[in-house]
Amino acid sequence: MTDLIVHALGAAYFAGLLCLAAAGLRGTGRVWATLNARRRRPVRAGRRLAPPAPFPPAR
């Protein structure tokens, strides 16, 4: 039983660390997004403006 209890506590602690790491990555991700906005925005805009269908737009 003690092994199961220790394993459960370790799993809960590991899950908590994963949650904290995910929150930290999200926070730093926002900073990196603002720093790399010049590089990433044109690529995203190009992908958004690309036609979703294989046929060209009617103009």
Secondary structure, 3 states (H helix, E strand, C coil): CHHHHHHHHHHHHHHHHHHHHHHHHHHHHHHHHHHCHHHHHHHHHHHHHCCCCCCCCCC
